[in-house]
Amino acid sequence: MGPRSQRWLGASRTRARPAAVRAKPAASARVADLHGAPQQRERGPEFVVVLVSDAFDGVPWLERVYVAGNLWDADEMGARADMHCYTPAELERRVQRLRAVREAVTGGLDLLTA
């Protein structure tokens, strides 16, 4: 994990006390470019970040995403990110319903241990 993502993770830990942070670089548009995806296509998100914390309990979902998104500096990180912020119970449901979350959880990089 690079210094940029370490700074972002540090700020996220301070605010959300996450139990888990997962990122899915393998599904990002940049990785697709490296694998020879055609240039004329609809690009997906550069990064998908899933924050999981008990501290999100009682915090409106939109507020969680707003705060996490503001901590992510797209200029410094090199691209925008899709933020997903859930409690552990919410994550279980979202993994079943949202492909991006499922892919991040099953095949993404765990930023807390990276």
N, C-alpha and C positions, 0 to 999 in steps of 0.2 A: 504494500500500500504506500502510495506516495505522500509527500508532505502536505499537499493540498487536501487530500482526502482525510489525512490524520487531523488537520485543523478543523475540518468540517465535523468529523466524528467527535472531536473533543467538545465542540460547541453543542452538538446534539446530545451528548451524554449529560452535559450540564443542565440542559433544559428538560429532557424527557426521561432521563435515567433509563435508557432502553435496555431491555433484557436481551434483545437481539437486533442486529442491523444487518440486512441482507441487500446486496446489490446484484443485479443481473447483467454483467457486462457481456455475457455470451449472446444475449438477445438484443444487444444494442445495435443501432444503425452503423456505428463505426466498425464493429466486428463483421457485420454483413458486408461492408465495403472490402474488408480484408479477404473475405471469402469469395470475392468476385461478383458481388451483386451488381446488376446493371445500374448505371448512374441515373437514368430516367425512371425513377420509381418514387413512390411515397415513402418517405423516411419515417421510421418509428422513432421513439424516444432514444436519445443518446445513452441515457442511463435510467434504470428503474431502481428506486431505492425503497425498501420496505423497513420501516421502523416499528418495532414491537415493544410496548412498555405498559406495565400496570399503571403507570402515572397518567396514561391517557384516559383512564376510567373517569367519566364525568366531564371530560373536556369535549366540547363539540368537535365533530370530525373536521369541519371546515377550518376551525381555528388551529387544529393540529397541523394540517397540511400547509396552512398559511405560514406558521412559524417555521416549520421544517424547510419550506421552500425559500423563505427569507434567509435562512442560515446557509443555504447552498448558493454560492457565488458562481454563477454560470461563466462569468468572464475568467475567474481564477481556475475553475475546474475544467474549463475548455468546452463545456456544453451544458445544456439544460438537463434537468432530470424530472422524471415523473415520481412524485412522492406519494407513498402510501403509508399511513400512520394508523396502527391498530393496537388494541389490547390483545393479549393472547387468545381470548375467546373469540374476538372478532376475526382474528387471523385465520382460525380454523374454518370459519364460514367463507371468508374471502378466497382462500386457497381453492375451494371447491368451485367458486363462481367466476373468478377472474384469472384469465390465462397468464397475464403478465406477473401477477402475484405468485401464482403457482410455479411458474418458471423461475422466478427469483428465489423462492424458498427451496425448490428442489435442486436447482443447478447453479444458483448464484454464489457469489463470493461472500462469506461471512466476514464482515468488516471488523467485528469485535475480536476475532481471532487471527485476522490477516496480518 
